[in-house]
């Protein structure tokens, strides 16, 4: 009888796991960090607003023919000439508006959840 109960329990756990997203040992586990890309093109940041999680990385790539510097209160990139990139790892939650240090009318926002 105990063997039948174990088989029935195993059967239902196989059925319910995909339907309800229940995984043994998954409670409290975070998703692996992701990398997001912001393109600097046409004197704009694309996307203009980006939401990421703590631990994720954002990489800015300059596709304009002029240099740009990503400048926020909490971070600042190196000078990026055309084709160059710079990355930032989000370490704290918050809203981080940023501009181009050379072209302050270029504005965007990084939101870290």
C-alpha distances in whole Angstrom, upper triangle without the diagonal:
4,5,5,6,9,10,11,12,14,15,17,19,20,21,23,24,27,28,28,29,27,26,25,28,30,31,35,36,39,40,42,46,48,51,53,57,60,63,66,68,71,72,68,65,62,60,62,59,56,53,51,48,49,49,50,53,56,58,62,64,67,68,72,75,76,74,72,70,67,68,66,66,63,64,67,66,69,72,70,72,71,68,67,64,63,59,58,55,54,53,54,53,56,58,61,64,66,69,71,73,76,75,74,74,71,68,64,61,58,55,53,50
4,5,5,6,9,10,11,12,14,16,16,19,20,21,22,26,26,26,27,24,24,22,25,27,28,32,32,36,37,39,43,45,48,51,54,57,60,64,66,69,69,66,62,60,58,60,56,53,50,48,45,46,46,47,50,53,56,59,61,65,66,69,72,73,71,69,67,64,65,63,63,60,61,63,63,66,69,67,70,69,66,64,61,60,56,55,52,51,50,50,50,53,55,58,61,63,66,68,70,73,72,71,71,68,65,62,59,55,53,50,47
4,5,5,6,9,10,11,12,14,15,17,19,20,21,24,25,25,26,23,23,21,24,27,28,32,32,35,36,38,42,43,47,49,53,56,59,62,64,68,68,65,61,59,56,59,56,52,49,47,45,46,45,46,49,52,54,58,60,63,64,68,71,72,70,68,66,63,64,62,63,60,60,63,62,65,67,66,68,67,64,63,60,59,55,54,51,50,50,50,50,53,55,57,60,62,65,67,69,72,71,71,70,67,65,61,58,55,52,49,46
4,5,5,6,9,10,10,12,14,15,17,18,20,23,23,24,25,23,23,21,25,27,28,32,32,35,36,38,42,44,47,49,52,56,58,62,64,67,67,64,61,58,56,58,55,52,49,47,45,46,45,46,49,52,54,58,59,63,64,67,71,71,70,68,66,63,64,62,63,60,60,63,63,65,68,66,68,67,64,63,60,59,55,54,51,50,50,50,50,53,55,57,60,62,65,67,69,72,71,70,70,67,64,60,57,54,52,49,46
4,5,5,6,9,10,11,12,14,15,16,18,21,21,22,23,20,20,19,22,24,25,29,30,33,34,36,40,42,45,47,51,54,57,60,62,65,66,62,59,56,54,56,53,50,46,45,42,43,43,44,47,50,52,56,58,61,62,66,69,70,68,66,64,61,62,60,60,57,58,61,61,63,66,64,66,65,62,61,58,57,54,52,49,48,48,48,47,50,52,55,57,59,63,65,67,70,69,68,68,64,62,58,55,52,49,47,43
4,6,5,6,9,10,11,12,14,15,16,19,20,21,21,18,18,16,19,22,23,27,27,30,31,33,37,39,43,45,48,51,54,58,60,63,63,60,56,54,52,54,51,48,44,42,40,41,40,41,44,47,50,53,55,59,60,63,66,67,65,63,62,58,59,57,58,55,55,58,58,60,63,61,64,63,60,59,55,54,51,50,46,45,45,45,45,48,50,52,55,57,60,62,64,67,67,66,66,62,60,56,53,50,47,45,41
4,5,5,6,9,10,11,12,14,15,18,19,20,21,18,18,17,21,23,24,28,28,31,31,33,37,39,42,44,48,51,53,57,59,62,63,59,56,53,51,53,50,47,44,42,40,41,41,41,44,47,49,53,54,58,59,62,66,67,65,63,61,58,60,58,58,56,56,58,58,60,63,61,63,62,59,58,55,54,51,50,47,46,46,46,46,48,51,53,56,57,60,62,64,67,66,66,65,62,59,56,53,50,47,45,42
4,5,5,6,9,10,11,12,14,17,17,18,19,17,18,17,21,22,24,28,28,31,31,34,37,39,42,44,47,50,53,57,58,61,62,58,55,52,50,52,49,46,43,42,39,41,41,41,44,47,49,52,54,58,59,62,65,66,65,62,61,58,59,57,58,55,55,58,58,60,63,61,63,62,59,58,55,54,51,50,47,46,45,46,45,47,50,52,55,56,60,61,64,66,66,65,64,61,58,55,52,49,46,44,41
4,5,5,6,9,10,10,12,15,16,16,17,14,15,14,17,19,20,24,25,28,28,31,34,36,39,41,45,48,51,54,56,59,59,56,53,50,48,50,47,44,41,39,36,38,38,38,41,44,47,50,52,55,56,60,63,64,62,60,58,55,56,54,55,52,52,55,55,57,60,58,61,60,57,56,52,51,48,47,43,42,42,42,41,44,46,49,52,54,57,59,61,64,63,62,62,58,56,52,49,46,43,41,38
4,6,5,6,9,10,11,14,15,15,16,13,13,12,16,18,20,23,23,26,26,29,32,34,37,39,43,46,49,52,54,57,58,54,51,48,46,48,45,42,39,37,35,36,36,36,40,42,44,48,50,53,54,58,61,62,60,58,56,53,55,53,53,51,51,53,53,55,58,56,58,57,54,53,50,49,46,45,42,41,41,41,41,43,46,48,50,52,55,57,59,62,61,61,60,57,54,51,48,45,42,40,37
4,6,5,6,9,10,12,13,15,16,14,14,15,18,20,21,25,25,28,27,30,33,34,38,40,43,46,49,52,54,57,57,54,51,48,46,48,45,42,40,38,36,38,37,37,40,43,45,48,50,53,54,57,61,62,60,58,57,54,55,54,54,52,52,54,54,56,59,57,59,57,54,54,51,50,47,46,43,42,42,43,42,44,46,48,51,53,56,57,60,62,62,61,60,57,54,51,48,45,43,41,38
4,5,5,6,8,11,11,12,13,12,13,14,17,18,19,23,23,26,26,29,32,33,37,38,42,44,47,51,53,55,56,52,49,46,44,46,43,40,37,36,34,36,36,36,39,41,44,47,49,52,53,56,60,61,59,57,56,52,54,52,52,50,50,53,52,55,57,56,58,57,54,53,50,49,46,44,41,40,41,41,39,42,44,46,49,51,54,56,58,61,60,59,58,55,52,49,46,43,41,38,35
4,5,5,6,9,10,10,11,9,9,10,14,14,16,20,20,22,23,25,29,30,34,35,39,42,45,48,50,53,53,50,47,44,42,44,41,38,35,33,31,32,32,33,36,38,41,44,46,50,50,54,57,58,56,54,53,49,51,49,49,47,47,49,49,52,54,53,55,54,51,50,47,46,42,41,38,37,37,37,36,39,41,43,46,48,51,53,55,58,57,56,56,53,50,46,43,40,38,36,32
4,6,6,8,9,11,11,10,10,11,15,15,18,21,21,23,22,25,28,29,33,34,37,41,43,47,49,52,52,49,46,43,41,43,40,37,34,33,31,33,32,32,35,37,40,43,45,48,49,52,55,56,55,53,52,49,50,48,49,47,47,49,49,51,53,51,53,52,49,48,45,45,41,41,38,37,37,38,37,40,41,43,46,48,50,52,55,57,56,56,55,52,49,45,43,40,38,36,33
4,6,7,7,9,11,10,12,14,17,17,19,22,22,24,24,26,29,30,33,35,38,41,43,47,48,51,52,48,45,42,40,42,40,37,34,33,31,33,33,33,36,38,40,43,45,48,49,52,56,57,55,53,52,49,50,49,50,47,47,50,49,52,54,52,54,53,50,49,46,45,42,42,39,38,38,39,37,40,41,43,46,48,50,52,55,57,56,55,55,51,49,45,43,40,38,36,33
4,6,5,6,8,7,10,12,15,15,16,20,20,22,21,24,27,28,32,33,36,39,42,45,47,50,50,47,43,41,38,40,37,35,32,30,29,31,31,31,34,36,39,42,44,47,48,51,54,55,54,51,50,47,48,46,47,45,45,48,47,50,52,50,53,51,49,48,45,44,41,40,37,35,36,36,34,37,38,41,43,45,48,50,53,55,54,53,52,49,47,43,40,38,35,33,30
4,6,6,5,5,6,9,12,11,13,17,16,18,18,21,24,25,28,30,33,36,39,43,44,47,48,44,41,38,36,38,35,32,29,28,26,28,28,28,31,33,36,39,41,44,45,48,51,52,51,48,47,44,45,43,44,42,42,44,44,47,49,47,49,48,45,45,41,41,37,36,33,32,33,33,32,34,36,38,41,42,45,47,50,52,52,51,50,47,44,40,38,35,32,30,28
4,6,5,7,9,12,15,13,15,18,17,19,18,20,23,24,27,28,31,34,37,40,42,45,45,42,39,36,33,36,33,30,28,26,25,27,27,27,30,31,34,37,38,42,42,46,49,50,49,46,46,42,44,42,43,41,41,43,43,45,47,45,47,46,43,43,40,39,36,35,32,32,32,33,31,34,35,37,39,41,44,45,48,51,50,49,48,45,42,39,36,33,31,30,27
4,6,8,11,14,17,15,16,19,19,20,19,22,25,25,29,29,32,35,38,41,43,45,46,42,39,36,34,36,33,31,28,27,26,28,29,28,31,33,35,38,40,43,44,47,50,51,50,48,47,43,45,43,44,42,42,44,44,47,49,47,49,48,45,44,41,41,38,37,34,33,34,34,32,34,35,37,40,41,44,46,49,51,50,49,48,45,43,39,36,34,32,30,27
4,5,9,12,14,13,13,16,16,18,18,21,24,24,28,28,32,34,37,40,42,45,45,42,38,36,33,35,32,29,26,25,24,26,27,27,30,32,34,37,39,43,43,46,50,51,49,46,45,42,43,41,42,40,40,43,43,46,48,46,48,47,44,44,40,40,36,35,32,31,31,31,29,31,33,35,38,40,43,45,48,50,49,48,47,44,41,37,35,32,29,28,25
4,6,10,12,10,11,14,13,14,14,17,20,21,24,26,29,32,35,38,40,43,43,39,36,33,31,33,30,27,24,23,21,23,24,23,27,29,31,34,36,40,41,44,47,48,46,44,43,39,40,38,39,37,37,40,40,42,45,43,45,44,41,41,37,36,33,32,29,28,28,28,27,29,31,33,35,37,40,42,45,48,47,45,45,42,39,35,33,30,27,25,22
4,7,9,8,9,12,12,14,15,18,21,23,26,28,31,34,37,41,43,45,46,42,39,36,34,36,32,29,26,24,22,24,24,25,28,30,33,36,39,42,43,46,50,50,49,46,44,41,42,40,41,38,38,41,41,44,46,45,47,47,44,43,39,38,35,33,30,29,29,29,28,30,32,35,37,39,42,44,47,50,49,48,47,44,41,38,35,32,29,27,24
4,6,5,8,11,11,13,14,16,20,21,25,27,31,34,37,40,43,46,46,42,39,36,34,36,33,30,27,24,22,23,23,24,27,30,32,36,38,41,43,46,49,50,48,45,44,41,42,40,40,38,38,40,40,43,45,44,46,46,43,42,38,37,33,32,29,28,28,28,28,30,33,35,38,39,42,44,47,49,49,48,48,44,42,38,35,32,29,27,24
4,6,8,11,11,14,15,18,21,23,27,29,33,36,39,43,45,48,48,45,41,39,37,39,36,32,29,26,24,25,24,25,29,31,34,38,40,44,45,48,52,52,50,47,46,42,43,41,42,39,39,42,42,44,47,46,48,48,45,43,40,38,35,33,30,29,29,29,29,32,34,36,40,41,44,46,48,51,51,50,50,47,44,40,37,34,31,29,26
4,6,8,8,12,13,15,19,22,25,28,32,35,38,41,44,47,47,43,40,38,36,37,34,31,27,25,22,22,21,23,26,29,32,36,38,42,44,47,50,50,48,45,43,40,41,39,39,36,36,39,39,42,45,43,46,46,43,41,38,36,32,31,27,26,26,26,26,30,32,34,37,39,42,44,46,49,49,48,48,45,42,39,35,32,29,26,24
4,6,5,9,10,13,16,19,22,25,28,31,35,38,40,43,43,40,36,34,32,34,31,27,24,21,18,19,19,20,23,26,29,33,35,39,40,44,47,47,45,42,40,37,38,36,36,33,33,36,36,39,42,41,43,43,40,39,35,33,30,28,25,24,23,24,23,26,29,31,34,36,39,41,43,46,46,44,45,42,39,35,32,29,26,23,20
4,6,9,11,14,17,20,24,25,29,32,35,38,41,44,44,40,37,35,32,34,30,27,23,21,18,18,19,20,24,27,30,33,36,40,42,44,48,48,45,42,40,37,37,35,35,32,33,36,36,39,42,41,44,44,42,40,36,34,30,28,25,23,22,22,22,25,28,30,33,35,39,41,43,46,45,44,44,41,38,35,31,28,25,22,19
4,6,10,13,15,18,21,23,27,30,33,36,39,42,41,38,34,33,30,31,28,25,21,19,15,15,16,18,21,24,28,31,34,37,39,42,45,45,43,40,37,34,34,32,32,29,30,33,33,36,39,39,42,42,39,37,34,31,28,25,22,20,19,19,18,22,25,27,30,32,36,38,40,43,43,41,42,39,36,32,29,25,22,19,16
4,7,9,12,15,19,21,25,27,31,34,37,40,39,36,32,31,29,30,27,23,20,17,14,14,14,15,19,22,25,28,31,35,37,40,43,43,40,38,35,32,33,31,31,28,28,31,31,34,37,36,39,39,37,35,31,29,25,23,20,18,18,18,18,22,24,26,29,31,34,36,38,41,41,40,40,37,35,31,28,24,22,18,16
4,6,8,11,15,17,21,24,27,30,33,36,36,32,29,27,25,26,23,20,16,13,10,10,10,12,15,18,21,25,28,31,33,36,39,39,37,34,32,29,29,27,28,25,25,28,28,31,34,33,36,36,33,31,27,25,22,20,16,15,15,15,15,19,21,23,26,27,31,33,34,37,37,36,37,34,31,27,24,20,18,15,13
4,6,9,12,15,18,21,25,28,30,34,33,30,26,25,23,24,22,18,15,12,10,11,10,10,13,16,19,22,25,29,31,34,37,37,35,32,30,27,28,27,28,25,24,27,27,29,32,31,33,33,30,29,25,24,20,19,15,15,15,16,16,19,21,22,25,26,30,31,33,36,36,35,35,32,29,26,23,19,18,15,13
4,6,10,13,17,20,23,26,29,32,32,29,26,24,22,24,22,18,16,12,10,11,9,8,11,14,17,20,23,27,28,32,35,35,33,30,28,26,27,26,27,24,23,25,25,27,30,28,31,31,28,26,22,21,17,16,13,13,14,16,17,20,22,22,25,26,29,30,32,34,35,34,35,31,29,25,23,19,18,15,15
4,7,10,14,17,20,23,26,29,29,26,22,21,19,21,19,15,13,9,8,8,6,5,7,11,13,17,20,23,25,28,31,31,29,26,25,22,23,22,23,20,19,21,21,23,26,25,27,27,25,23,19,17,14,13,10,10,11,14,14,17,19,19,22,22,25,26,28,31,31,30,31,28,25,22,20,16,15,13,13
4,7,10,13,17,20,23,26,26,23,19,18,16,18,17,13,11,8,8,10,8,5,6,9,11,14,17,20,22,25,28,29,26,24,23,20,22,21,23,20,19,20,20,22,24,22,25,25,22,20,17,16,12,12,10,11,13,15,15,17,18,18,20,21,23,24,26,29,29,28,29,25,23,20,18,14,14,12,13
4,7,10,13,16,19,23,23,20,16,15,14,16,15,12,12,9,10,11,9,6,5,6,7,11,13,17,18,22,25,25,23,21,20,17,19,19,21,19,17,18,17,19,21,19,21,21,18,17,13,12,9,10,9,10,13,16,16,18,18,17,19,18,20,21,23,25,25,26,26,22,21,18,16,13,14,13,15
4,7,10,13,16,19,19,17,13,11,10,13,12,9,9,8,10,12,11,8,6,5,6,9,11,14,16,19,22,23,21,19,18,15,18,17,20,18,16,17,16,18,20,18,20,19,17,16,12,12,9,10,10,11,15,16,16,17,16,15,16,16,18,18,21,23,23,23,23,19,18,15,13,11,12,12,14
4,6,10,12,16,16,14,10,9,9,11,12,9,11,11,14,16,15,11,9,6,5,6,7,11,12,15,19,19,18,16,15,13,16,17,20,19,16,16,14,16,17,15,17,15,13,13,10,10,9,11,12,13,17,19,19,19,17,16,16,15,16,16,19,20,20,21,21,17,16,13,13,12,14,14,17
4,7,9,13,12,10,6,5,6,8,10,8,11,12,15,17,17,13,11,7,6,5,6,9,10,13,16,16,15,13,13,11,14,15,18,17,15,15,13,15,15,13,15,14,13,12,10,10,10,11,13,14,18,19,19,18,16,14,14,12,13,13,16,17,17,17,17,13,12,10,11,10,13,15,18
4,6,10,10,8,6,5,7,10,12,12,15,16,19,21,20,17,14,11,8,6,5,6,7,9,13,14,13,11,13,11,15,17,20,20,17,16,14,15,15,12,13,11,10,11,9,11,12,14,17,18,21,23,22,21,19,17,16,14,13,13,16,16,15,17,16,12,13,11,13,13,17,18,21
4,7,7,6,5,6,9,10,13,13,17,18,22,23,23,19,16,13,11,7,6,5,6,7,10,10,10,8,10,10,13,15,19,20,17,15,13,14,13,10,11,9,10,10,10,11,13,15,18,19,23,24,24,22,20,17,15,13,11,10,13,13,12,13,13,10,11,11,13,14,18,20,23
4,5,5,7,7,10,11,15,16,20,21,25,26,26,23,20,16,14,11,9,7,5,5,9,10,11,10,13,13,16,19,22,23,20,18,16,17,15,12,12,10,11,12,13,15,17,19,22,23,26,27,27,25,23,20,18,16,14,12,15,14,13,15,14,11,13,13,16,17,21,23,26
4,5,8,10,12,13,16,18,22,24,27,29,29,26,23,19,17,14,12,10,8,6,9,10,12,11,14,15,18,20,24,25,23,20,19,19,17,15,14,12,14,15,16,18,20,22,25,26,29,30,29,27,24,22,19,17,14,13,16,14,12,14,12,10,13,14,17,19,23,25,28
4,7,10,12,11,15,17,21,23,26,28,28,25,22,19,17,13,12,10,9,7,10,9,10,9,12,12,14,17,20,22,20,18,16,17,15,13,13,12,14,15,15,17,19,20,24,24,27,28,27,25,22,19,16,14,11,9,12,11,8,10,9,6,10,11,15,17,21,24,27
4,6,9,8,11,14,17,19,23,25,25,22,20,16,15,12,11,10,10,9,13,12,12,10,12,11,14,15,19,20,18,17,16,17,16,14,15,14,15,16,15,16,17,18,21,21,25,25,24,22,19,17,14,12,10,9,13,12,10,11,9,6,7,8,12,14,18,20,24
4,6,5,9,10,14,16,19,21,21,18,16,12,12,9,9,9,10,11,14,14,13,11,11,10,12,13,17,18,16,15,14,16,15,13,15,14,14,14,13,13,14,15,18,18,21,22,21,19,16,14,12,10,9,9,13,13,12,12,11,7,7,6,9,11,14,17,20
3,5,8,9,13,15,18,20,21,18,16,12,12,9,10,11,11,12,16,16,16,14,15,13,15,16,20,20,18,18,16,19,18,16,17,15,15,16,14,15,15,16,18,18,22,22,21,20,17,15,14,13,12,13,17,17,15,16,14,11,10,8,10,11,14,17,19
4,5,6,10,12,16,19,19,16,15,12,12,10,12,13,14,15,19,19,18,16,16,14,16,16,19,19,18,18,17,20,20,18,19,18,18,18,16,16,15,16,17,17,20,20,19,18,15,14,13,12,13,14,18,19,17,17,15,12,11,8,9,10,12,15,17
4,7,10,13,17,19,20,17,16,13,14,12,14,14,15,16,20,19,18,15,15,13,14,14,17,18,17,17,17,20,20,18,20,19,19,19,17,17,16,16,18,17,20,20,18,16,13,12,10,10,10,12,16,17,15,14,12,9,7,5,6,8,11,14,17
4,7,10,14,16,18,15,15,12,14,13,15,17,18,19,23,22,21,18,17,14,15,14,16,16,16,17,18,21,21,20,22,22,22,21,18,17,16,15,16,15,18,17,15,13,10,10,9,10,12,14,18,20,18,16,15,12,9,6,5,6,7,11,13
4,7,10,13,14,12,11,9,11,12,15,17,18,20,24,23,22,18,18,14,15,14,17,16,15,17,17,20,21,20,22,22,21,20,17,16,14,13,14,12,15,15,13,12,10,10,10,11,14,16,19,21,20,19,18,15,12,8,6,5,6,8,11
4,7,10,12,10,11,10,13,14,17,20,22,24,27,27,25,22,20,17,17,15,17,16,16,18,19,22,24,23,25,25,24,23,19,18,15,13,13,11,13,13,10,10,9,10,12,14,16,19,22,24,23,22,21,18,15,11,9,6,5,6,7
4,7,8,6,8,8,12,14,17,20,22,25,28,27,25,22,21,17,18,16,18,16,15,18,18,21,23,22,25,25,24,22,18,17,13,12,10,8,11,11,9,10,10,11,14,15,18,20,23,25,25,23,24,20,18,14,11,8,6,5,6
4,6,6,9,10,14,17,20,23,26,28,31,31,28,25,23,19,20,18,19,16,16,19,20,23,26,25,28,28,26,24,21,18,15,12,10,7,9,9,8,10,12,13,16,17,21,23,25,28,28,26,27,24,21,17,14,10,8,5,5
4,6,9,11,15,17,21,24,27,29,32,31,28,25,23,19,19,17,17,14,15,18,19,22,25,25,28,29,27,24,21,18,14,11,8,5,5,6,6,10,12,13,16,18,21,23,25,28,28,27,27,25,22,18,15,11,10,6,6
4,7,10,13,16,20,23,26,28,31,30,28,25,22,19,20,18,19,15,15,18,18,21,24,23,27,27,25,23,19,16,12,10,6,5,6,8,10,13,15,15,18,19,22,24,25,28,29,28,29,26,23,20,17,13,13,9,10
4,7,10,13,17,20,23,25,28,28,25,22,20,17,18,17,19,16,15,17,17,19,22,21,24,24,22,20,16,14,10,9,6,6,8,10,11,13,15,14,17,17,20,22,23,26,26,26,27,23,21,18,15,12,11,9,10
4,7,10,13,17,19,22,25,24,22,19,17,14,16,16,17,15,13,14,13,16,19,17,20,21,19,16,13,10,7,6,4,6,9,12,13,15,15,14,16,16,18,19,21,23,24,23,25,21,19,16,15,11,12,11,13
4,7,10,13,16,18,21,21,19,16,14,12,14,14,16,14,12,13,11,14,16,15,18,18,16,14,10,8,6,5,6,8,11,13,14,15,14,12,14,13,15,16,18,20,20,20,21,18,16,13,12,9,11,11,14
4,7,10,13,15,18,18,16,14,13,11,14,14,17,16,13,12,10,12,14,12,14,14,12,10,7,6,4,6,9,11,14,17,18,18,17,15,16,14,15,15,17,19,19,20,21,17,16,14,14,12,14,14,17
4,7,10,12,15,14,12,10,10,8,12,13,17,16,13,11,9,11,11,9,12,11,10,8,5,5,6,9,12,13,17,19,19,19,17,15,14,12,12,11,14,15,15,16,17,14,13,12,13,12,15,16,19
4,6,9,12,12,11,10,11,10,14,16,20,19,16,14,11,12,11,8,9,8,7,6,4,7,9,12,15,17,20,22,23,23,21,18,18,15,14,13,15,15,16,17,18,14,15,14,16,15,18,20,23
4,6,8,8,7,7,9,10,14,17,20,20,17,15,12,11,10,6,7,5,5,6,6,9,12,15,18,20,23,25,26,25,22,20,18,15,14,11,13,13,13,16,16,13,15,14,17,17,21,22,25
4,7,9,9,10,13,14,17,20,24,24,21,18,15,15,13,10,8,5,6,8,9,12,15,18,21,23,27,28,28,27,25,22,21,18,16,14,16,15,15,17,17,14,16,16,19,19,23,25,28
4,5,7,8,12,14,17,20,24,24,21,18,16,15,13,10,8,6,8,10,12,14,17,20,23,25,28,30,30,28,26,23,21,18,15,12,15,13,12,15,15,13,15,16,19,21,24,26,30
4,7,9,13,16,19,22,26,26,23,20,17,16,13,10,7,5,9,11,13,16,20,22,26,28,31,32,33,32,29,26,24,20,18,14,16,13,13,17,17,15,18,20,23,24,28,30,33
4,7,10,13,16,20,23,24,21,18,15,14,10,9,6,7,10,11,13,15,19,21,25,26,30,31,31,30,27,24,22,18,15,11,12,10,10,14,15,13,16,18,21,23,26,28,32
4,7,10,13,17,20,21,17,14,11,10,6,5,4,6,10,9,11,12,16,18,22,24,26,28,29,27,25,21,20,16,13,9,10,8,10,13,14,13,15,17,20,21,24,26,30
4,7,9,13,16,17,14,11,9,9,6,5,7,9,11,10,10,11,14,15,19,20,23,24,25,24,21,18,16,12,9,6,7,6,7,10,12,10,12,13,16,17,21,23,26
4,6,10,13,14,11,7,6,6,5,6,9,12,13,11,10,9,12,13,17,18,20,21,22,21,19,15,14,10,8,5,5,6,9,10,12,10,12,13,14,15,19,20,24
4,7,10,11,8,6,5,8,8,9,12,14,15,12,11,9,10,10,14,14,17,18,19,17,15,11,10,7,6,5,6,9,10,10,12,10,9,10,11,11,15,16,20
4,7,8,6,5,7,9,10,12,15,17,18,16,14,12,13,12,15,15,17,17,18,16,14,10,9,5,5,6,6,9,10,9,12,10,10,10,11,11,15,16,20
4,5,5,6,9,12,14,15,19,21,21,19,16,14,13,11,14,13,14,14,14,12,10,7,6,4,7,9,9,13,13,11,13,12,10,10,9,9,12,14,17
4,6,8,11,15,16,18,22,24,25,22,20,17,16,13,15,13,14,13,14,12,10,7,8,8,10,12,12,15,16,14,16,15,13,13,12,12,13,14,17
4,7,11,14,16,18,22,24,24,21,18,15,14,11,12,10,10,10,11,10,10,8,10,9,12,14,14,17,18,16,19,17,15,14,12,11,12,12,16
4,7,10,13,15,18,20,21,17,15,11,10,8,10,10,11,12,14,13,12,9,10,9,11,12,12,15,17,15,18,16,14,13,12,11,13,13,17
4,7,9,11,15,17,18,15,13,10,10,9,12,13,14,15,17,16,15,11,12,9,10,9,9,12,14,13,16,14,14,14,13,13,16,16,20
4,6,8,12,14,14,11,9,6,8,8,12,14,16,17,19,18,17,14,14,11,11,10,9,12,14,14,17,15,15,14,15,14,17,18,21
4,6,10,13,13,10,9,7,10,11,15,17,19,21,23,22,21,17,17,14,13,11,10,12,14,16,19,16,17,17,18,18,21,21,25
4,7,10,11,9,9,9,12,14,18,20,22,24,25,24,23,19,18,15,13,10,9,9,12,14,17,15,17,17,19,19,23,24,27
4,7,8,5,6,7,11,14,17,20,22,24,26,25,23,20,19,15,14,11,11,11,13,15,17,15,16,17,19,19,22,23,27
4,6,6,8,11,14,17,21,23,26,28,29,28,26,23,22,18,16,13,13,12,14,17,18,16,18,19,21,22,25,26,30
4,6,9,12,15,18,22,24,27,29,30,29,27,24,23,19,17,14,15,14,15,18,19,16,19,19,22,22,26,27,30
4,7,10,14,17,20,23,26,28,29,29,27,24,23,20,19,16,18,17,18,20,21,18,20,20,22,22,25,26,29
4,7,11,14,17,20,23,26,27,27,25,22,22,18,17,15,16,16,17,20,21,18,19,19,20,20,23,24,27
4,7,10,14,16,19,22,23,23,22,19,19,16,16,14,15,16,17,19,20,17,18,17,18,17,20,20,24
4,7,10,13,16,19,20,20,19,16,17,14,14,13,14,16,17,18,20,17,17,16,16,15,18,18,21
4,7,10,13,15,17,18,17,15,16,14,15,15,16,18,19,20,22,18,18,16,15,13,15,15,18
4,6,9,12,14,14,14,12,14,13,15,15,16,19,20,20,22,19,17,15,14,11,13,12,15
4,6,9,12,13,14,13,16,15,18,18,20,23,23,23,25,21,20,17,15,12,12,10,13
4,6,8,10,11,10,13,14,17,19,20,23,24,23,24,21,19,16,13,9,9,7,9
4,7,10,12,12,15,16,20,21,22,26,26,25,27,24,21,19,16,12,12,8,10
4,7,10,10,14,16,19,22,22,26,26,24,26,24,21,18,15,11,10,7,8
4,7,9,13,15,19,22,23,27,26,24,25,23,20,17,13,10,8,5,5
4,6,10,13,16,19,21,24,24,21,22,20,17,14,10,8,6,5,7
4,6,10,13,17,18,22,21,18,19,17,13,11,7,6,5,6,9
4,6,10,13,15,18,18,15,16,14,11,9,6,5,6,8,11
4,7,11,13,16,14,12,12,11,7,6,4,6,8,11,14
4,7,9,12,11,9,10,8,6,5,6,8,11,13,17
4,6,9,7,6,7,5,4,6,8,11,14,17,20
4,5,5,5,8,6,7,9,12,13,17,19,23
4,6,6,9,9,10,12,14,16,19,21,25
4,6,9,9,11,14,17,19,22,25,28
4,6,6,9,12,15,18,21,24,28
4,5,7,10,13,16,19,22,26
4,6,10,13,16,19,23,26
4,7,11,14,17,20,23
4,7,10,14,17,20
4,7,10,13,17
4,6,10,13
4,6,10
4,6
4
